[in-house]
């Protein structure tokens, strides 16, 4: 027999989604699980079954942006996308692709610019930044492909305009298979320089 949804649980779930969206927006948190946990703690929710899905948090972010400050949001997004384009042109030899909130339009002023670049040698990407006089650090990022498979890749962190860029370096053939989106688990959408120019 199908159980009827508990109205109080549904309201709590929505409240946690909205609070998690606020945390992500205002504190620049990009980890859905961390935002959920913080929101649940703040609202005194201890039942894990009430926690919203990532897609519900993403929907709450979009609804808030539409409702409050759509103009400001559009302006912030344009600044981020212009900085992304600047970074992509800098790395044009490595087939850069924009991914994440700056591409999907859910980024806030706190968001980082996420790029995927493709090279058999991460050192070559690092060298390109050095040649252009761009200070950067090399870190590792784990990306998920299926529920039980994640892979570590080097990433370069630097600043373009005033925005932090996090560029994950995939092997050249990595362009054929996009990792899973943290929002819905489907292959992540990637945009080329031309596609980002079209967004602006």
Wavefront OBJ file of the C-alpha trace (Angstrom):
o trace
v 0.000 0.000 0.000
v 1.294 3.472 -0.945
v 1.926 5.673 2.097
v 0.555 9.204 2.000
v 3.282 11.843 2.377
v 3.489 13.393 5.833
v 2.664 17.124 5.359
v 4.928 18.168 8.266
v 7.851 16.165 6.843
v 7.268 17.728 3.410
v 7.292 21.246 4.917
v 10.484 20.465 6.832
v 12.074 19.018 3.705
v 11.246 22.216 1.784
v 12.599 24.355 4.645
v 15.878 22.395 4.663
v 16.147 22.755 0.849
v 15.638 26.532 1.094
v 18.092 26.888 3.979
v 20.715 24.752 2.166
v 20.239 26.904 -0.953
v 20.742 30.049 1.167
v 23.938 28.607 2.711
v 25.293 27.754 -0.742
v 24.417 31.194 -2.079
v 25.612 33.337 0.833
v 28.586 31.326 2.070
v 29.848 30.140 -1.300
v 29.485 26.481 -0.269
v 29.475 24.242 -3.353
v 29.133 20.889 -1.582
v 25.464 19.869 -1.486
v 25.917 17.378 1.359
v 27.695 19.923 3.560
v 24.993 22.534 2.862
v 22.271 19.959 3.688
v 23.927 19.010 6.969
v 24.391 22.642 8.018
v 20.773 23.433 7.103
v 19.429 20.385 8.963
v 21.481 21.267 12.044
v 20.282 24.881 11.952
v 16.643 23.752 11.691
v 16.996 20.947 14.243
v 16.194 18.209 11.715
v 17.684 14.875 12.778
v 15.733 12.496 10.519
v 17.888 11.809 7.448
v 14.838 10.713 5.436
v 13.637 14.347 5.498
v 16.782 15.669 3.804
v 16.050 17.051 0.323
v 17.621 15.780 -2.896
v 20.258 17.954 -4.594
v 17.773 18.739 -7.378
v 15.383 20.207 -4.763
v 18.131 22.459 -3.394
v 19.027 23.550 -6.930
v 15.338 24.346 -7.582
v 15.218 26.412 -4.351
v 18.296 28.369 -5.538
v 16.668 29.108 -8.893
v 13.347 30.118 -7.278
v 15.126 32.515 -4.895
v 17.121 34.082 -7.737
v 13.927 34.639 -9.754
v 12.052 36.070 -6.792
v 14.718 38.324 -5.286
v 17.213 40.327 -7.260
v 16.910 38.749 -10.698
v 18.626 41.827 -12.189
v 21.514 41.686 -9.733
v 21.843 37.963 -10.317
v 22.010 38.467 -14.097
v 24.730 41.124 -13.635
v 26.774 38.859 -11.302
v 26.410 35.969 -13.742
v 27.604 38.109 -16.659
v 30.720 39.138 -14.673
v 31.467 35.492 -13.850
v 30.933 34.357 -17.444
v 33.207 37.118 -18.803
v 35.937 36.063 -16.349
v 35.371 32.427 -17.399
v 35.805 33.430 -21.036
v 39.048 35.246 -20.193
v 40.361 32.087 -18.450
v 39.201 29.861 -21.330
v 40.977 32.030 -23.923
v 44.130 31.861 -21.803
v 43.926 28.044 -21.949
v 42.684 27.785 -25.541
v 45.290 25.123 -26.464
v 43.654 22.715 -24.012
v 40.048 22.674 -25.336
v 38.600 24.397 -22.233
v 34.986 23.740 -21.255
v 32.938 25.690 -18.718
v 30.955 23.531 -16.270
v 28.979 23.968 -13.061
v 26.919 26.854 -11.633
v 28.447 29.600 -13.823
v 27.288 27.642 -16.877
v 23.901 26.518 -15.533
v 23.105 30.017 -14.233
v 22.763 29.169 -10.528
v 26.084 30.800 -9.525
v 26.185 33.559 -6.921
v 28.799 36.264 -6.438
v 30.690 33.790 -4.207
v 30.881 31.037 -6.831
v 34.113 29.794 -8.331
v 34.496 29.302 -12.071
v 34.839 25.592 -12.871
v 36.626 24.556 -16.056
v 37.570 21.227 -17.595
v 40.727 21.296 -19.732
v 42.299 18.440 -21.694
v 45.984 17.548 -21.939
v 48.116 14.416 -21.611
v 50.457 16.548 -19.505
v 49.091 18.615 -16.596
v 52.570 20.193 -16.481
v 51.954 21.670 -19.953
v 48.869 23.486 -18.615
v 50.810 24.714 -15.595
v 53.650 25.878 -17.866
v 51.202 27.844 -20.038
v 50.003 29.749 -16.949
v 53.604 30.385 -15.864
v 54.483 31.725 -19.335
v 51.568 34.157 -19.060
v 52.670 35.225 -15.575
v 49.572 33.750 -13.883
v 50.255 32.586 -10.301
v 48.493 29.308 -9.567
v 48.464 26.289 -7.309
v 48.076 22.631 -8.226
v 45.546 20.601 -6.211
v 43.689 17.331 -6.722
v 39.986 17.040 -7.532
v 37.953 13.833 -7.403
v 35.199 13.588 -9.980
v 32.450 10.985 -10.028
v 31.459 9.035 -13.114
v 29.090 6.445 -11.673
v 27.741 6.024 -8.156
v 30.712 3.849 -7.179
v 33.487 5.211 -9.420
v 35.338 8.442 -8.804
v 38.706 9.410 -10.263
v 41.313 11.890 -9.028
v 42.707 14.478 -11.473
v 45.091 17.406 -11.021
v 43.488 20.849 -11.000
v 44.956 24.328 -11.296
v 43.593 27.159 -9.172
v 44.188 30.754 -10.252
v 42.440 34.110 -10.509
v 40.890 35.558 -13.688
v 39.605 39.109 -13.315
v 38.707 38.954 -9.624
v 37.253 35.445 -9.779
v 38.796 32.189 -8.600
v 39.095 29.583 -11.346
v 39.356 25.847 -10.650
v 40.478 24.050 -13.834
v 40.508 20.243 -13.699
v 42.993 18.681 -16.148
v 41.589 15.574 -17.869
v 43.463 13.388 -20.387
v 42.761 14.387 -24.017
v 40.195 11.588 -24.526
v 38.409 12.707 -21.341
v 36.505 15.144 -23.531
v 34.371 12.212 -24.745
v 32.895 11.292 -21.352
v 31.681 13.947 -18.985
v 31.669 13.181 -15.235
v 28.395 13.045 -13.300
v 26.781 16.291 -12.210
v 26.621 16.671 -8.407
v 23.076 18.014 -8.869
v 21.298 15.166 -10.651
v 23.947 12.514 -11.368
v 23.523 12.906 -15.157
v 26.581 13.661 -17.352
v 27.764 17.195 -16.601
v 26.982 19.806 -19.239
v 30.144 21.323 -20.752
v 30.320 24.519 -22.849
v 33.018 25.558 -25.329
v 34.334 29.114 -25.772
v 31.830 29.699 -28.599
v 28.930 28.486 -26.440
v 29.961 30.772 -23.537
v 30.274 33.708 -25.958
v 26.724 32.938 -27.137
v 25.487 33.048 -23.506
v 26.831 36.596 -23.227
l 1 2 3 4 5 6 7 8 9 10 11 12 13 14 15 16 17 18 19 20 21 22 23 24 25 26 27 28 29 30 31 32 33 34 35 36 37 38 39 40 41 42 43 44 45 46 47 48 49 50 51 52 53 54 55 56 57 58 59 60 61 62 63 64 65 66 67 68 69 70 71 72 73 74 75 76 77 78 79 80 81 82 83 84 85 86 87 88 89 90 91 92 93 94 95 96 97 98 99 100 101 102 103 104 105 106 107 108 109 110 111 112 113 114 115 116 117 118 119 120 121 122 123 124 125 126 127 128 129 130 131 132 133 134 135 136 137 138 139 140 141 142 143 144 145 146 147 148 149 150 151 152 153 154 155 156 157 158 159 160 161 162 163 164 165 166 167 168 169 170 171 172 173 174 175 176 177 178 179 180 181 182 183 184 185 186 187 188 189 190 191 192 193 194 195 196 197 198 199 200
